[in-house]
Each structure stands twice: as structure tokens, then as C-alpha cells.
Amino acid sequence: MIFRRKKKLKPVPPKPVPDGLWLKCDKCSNILYRKELEKNLSVCPKCGHHFRIPARRYIQILTDGFEEFDKNLSPANPLNFREYEEKLRKDQEKTGLKDAIVTGKAKIGPHTVALGVMDFFFRGGSMGSVVGEKVKRLIYYAMENNFPLIIVGASGGARMQEGILSLMQMAKTAATLAEFHENGGLFISVLTDPTMAGVMASYASLGDIIIAEPGALIGFAGPRVIQQTIKKELPPGFQRAEFMLKHGMVDIVVPRQKLKDTIVKILDFFSNEKH
Amino acid sequence: MAKYLDFEEPIVKIENRIKELELIKDEAGVQEELDRLRAELQRLYREIYASLTPWQRVMLARHPDRPYTLDYIKLMTEDFIELHGDRRFGDDPAVITGLATIDGEKIILVGQEKGRTTRDKIVRNFGMMHPEGYRKALRVMKLGEKFHRPVLTLIDTPGAYPGIGAEERGQAEAIAYNLREMASLRTPIVAVVTGEGGSGGALGIGVADRVYMLENAFYSVISPEGCAAILWRDAAKAPEAAAALKITAQDLLELRVIDGIIPEPLGGAHRNPKETADNIKKVVLDAFRELKKLPPDELVRKRREKYQRMGVINIEDTQNTPN
């Protein structure tokens, strides 16, 4: 018996997701109403996936008031690295930031803290001289005023285009935290997706308390590099916040909706003032 | 049997010719030819090694005959007792730690070891440390602090190991903690980059009062291959990346990241490991002599301030800083 083959069905092209009102969840692929998603703090209402958000948005979510510091610090091109300045300019236009971290004094509930928030949308949140310097200054500000220090991490690591100077920002921030630590300062490190490499291998790992957002990629080496090195499949959930919790590398995994409350409670606990 | 790099070829040719002629040096005219070739060899050495490209230095730093930590221990110390293990998880053979005596000076020595033979390299994991290695290193450094012995670290690693176990056991935390604790250690620390200074994996034992590099060592935030692969999607462009990243000893001295350059014998450290070791020894002992004069508080303060000054930024002239 001979069947005539039916005309091959054309694969249905994925529905184009318009830039405007709707967007697709990176994880569960459900189509989400943008406004709805934003109201939900950029957490997918269907699957709980935490979208990456810019630093300014994070500050809105976490604080009840914010005064920004060191707005006049901007990146140089110390190695004369080719195309670096164009890349910086593009990201400065895109994000409205001069570099990958916003620092300042913040009110969180009844507490005043020194707050730094990294921005993954600026050069992948990479740490160069400006990030290192702003973190250092923020730590000193916290130390001089006896404020707790909170840094929200979002970074692929050190910034390649500033070469060895970027690497030295790891030592710079860690050395400053050593002083802060000796002074009895409280440091809460919040890890969002992703917090990796040079940032994770310096200040982000040195929190007295380390909080991670669900699903955040956290670690030293990137998963692709590891896979290329070991030539084996990586276990499911590898380097995600829950994996890091299981392996003892973070204290708690807290969804974005509860992050502020959790931070306030931790600040309450360590505070000697009555609120 | 020595191994040669591409750019060393003209040298090898002459060296081989000299060896041949030495067998018949009593014959007429040979001695003159030998003298001429020897002079030519010296000239070539100077010419080639005076204008090495950054990539050529990378190749020298990775030269299979380059002296490693175990060689330096043999060449530099009168006595060495190796100490093992981090007392938490295991012993990492990618880093050697122990009690060393150098010209009567009792010091703590920490050095990455790549391994010479294939079997050694596998055991040593090519000098790529796991978290337990960083923790072992710090544990032994703290012995130096407790008993007032200075610390010498020898850096030679492609980087911290990127593997599943390393991540599970907190590679990032281990390095971060070392950075903070080395910035607080109340005893002199001198670090020497002897070969490859592979990013965070190198810095994890590299926070020091004085950091030196051997003349042909390199120290970088990312391997030239990695940088080329990311920026230009082509690892073959590593030589360009090596130049762009400014990774040579001279570059780092100009960027004020290191305190000095230790000369290598002509042709590179592997041409004369003993001379290289002697050069390192002299610089390190001089540094310890000076650093030991400082009270611990001042030592730690100066070390921290040194790192706190690092970086290059633009400061616009507006008044909105809090301090």
C-alpha cells in the first residue's frame, strides 16, 4: 500500500513577542503582561522566575529613600583598550549610569544603611576601577557612620578591558572589608542573577549574612568554562542559588517579594537601637 | 633535552653548530669559527630577548622547562618541611606549603606547582588549585603570623580550577576569604609571580606587602586565549589579546600593581634556574629585611592602603561626594 505523503506541515513560527506590552518568561515561556510583571517586582507570576532588573529598580523595591553618592566617578580607559570607550558610552546611554554600580545612603524600614546595587545591564555588571572605588568608599562611609552595609551583587566578574587593574579591585574591596570587619560592621551580601567570578571571589562572598535570590547563578567559574574543562554534563541546577544553599555557600534564599522584610528583620536583630 | 620555542630557532641552530665544532676544535681554523659563532650567539640572544612581544613572554612563562616551585625549593632553601592539608577537606597537591629556611631566614613558603612529568602534572592538576588548596595556604600562612615568620608565596598557575567539586566546596569563597585574611595577616608577605599569574587563582595567594614578577612572567585578569575568545570569538587571536591586556612585568610595574621586576638569565629562567633562584632569593630576603622593621599594625595598614590606591578612574569636578 502506498500512502502519499502529506505535505509537510510547516513548523509554526514562534509567536513574535512585541517589545511593548507583553513579554515572554525566560523560564516557563508564558506570555506575560509587562505591567503585571513589573507590579510583581519582575517575578513571573506563573513560575516564580526572577527577571534581572536594573539597579535603580532594585533601589525602588528595597528602600524607602535613597541618596546617591559618587555620581561624579566615571570609568577611564587605562589600558587604551580598543573599542572600550564606545562600549562604555553605549551602556551609559542604555542604563543612564556611569558604571556598573549605584551606591548611596538608604532608608530601609526604620534603618539607615550604606547600600550598593550592581547593574547587570552595564557591561554585565563587571567590576573595573570605578566599581572597586565606589565599593571602597561605600564601606568607609558605613564604617564612619556605624551603618550596616548592604551590597546587591549582579556581575559576570572582573572587567576585561581594565585588565589587571580590575583584578586588583578584588584585593582592594576585600582589604577594605577586612577593616570594616574588624570594626564590627554588619555586611549583608545579596546575590542576584548572576553573581560570579571576580565579584563572587571578593566582596560578595564576604557578607556576615549572604542572601540569594531564587534561581540566581552564583559561583566562581562560568558553567560553560567548567563544561569545556571537564567535558561532562553539569548536574541540574548547578551553581543556582538552591544548589549553593545546599552546599553551604549562602545563608538563605529569599524571593524578591520578601527580600525587604527579611533584610529589615536581620537589621532589627543586629541593631542595638529600639525601633 | 631542552625544548625550544619558535622564536628561539636561530639560537638553536647556532648552538647546535657550536656543539658540532667543539668536537673537532683542535683542527685548524675551528677555534676562530667557534669564537665567531659564540659572539654571534650572544648578539642574537640580546637581539631576540631585548624585543620580546608580550605573547613571546607568555610562551616563556609557560615554557615546559621553566623552573617550578619544587625547583625553587631545591635551589633556594637549605631546609624545607612540607606541610599538608587544609584540616577541612583534603590536601591539594597543586600548592605546596611548608617551613623553609633560606640563608638562615626561617620563612613560611607557599607555592603553586604545575608538575614536571605528565604524571606529576595530573597529580598537581597543572597548578590549578581547589578551594582546599587556598584554605591550606591560608592555614599555613597563619602559622607564620602566630610564630612571627614572614611568608613567601610563589605564583605560577593558569588559574583556579574550574570544576564541579571546586564550585561545591566554594572556590569563590575560598579566594575571597584569602584576600581578606591576607590583607590582615600580621607578618610580612612577599609574593613572586614566577610564571603564569592566572587571575583570581593567582591573586588568592597573591595579596602581599611586596609583589614581584620575574622578567618573563605574566599576570592577567583573564588568559589571552580566553580574552580573544570572548572579544573576537577567536582564541587564535591570543597574541593580540596578550598585548591589549598589558600583562607583562613592565606593564604591571607601570600600572603600579607590582613593586619590582626580578631579572632572568638571558634566554629565560629555564636557561639557568640556579641564577634565577639566586635573583629571587636576593630580592625576597632584602624585602623581608625591610618589612620586618615595621610594627605589625603599620605593616597591615600600609598593605591595605597599597591595594586601596589601585585603579584608574575619572573624577568629574562636581561636589556631590559624601566625604
Interface residues (C-beta under 8 A of the other chain):
Chain A: E68 F69 D70 K71 N72 L73 S74 P75 A76 P78 L79 F81 R82 K105 G128 S129 V130 G132 E133 K136 R137 Y140 Y141 E144 A158 R159 M160 E162 G163 I164 L165 S166 L167 M168 Q169 M170 A171 K172 A174 A175 T176 L177 A178 E179 H181 E182 M196 A197 G198 M200 A201 S202 Y203 A204 S205 L206 I218 G219 F220 A221 G222 V225 I226 T229 I230 L234 P235 F238 Q239 H247 G248 M249
Chain B: A160 Y161 P162 G163 I164 A166 E167 E168 R169 G170 Q171 A172 E173 I175 A176 Y177 L179 R180 E181 A183 S184 S199 G200 L203 G204 G206 V207 Y219 S220 V221 I222 C227 I230 L231 A244 L245 K246 I247 D251 L252 L255 V257 R303 R304 Y307 Q308 M310 G311 V312 I313 N314 I315 E316 D317 T318 N320 T321 P322 N323
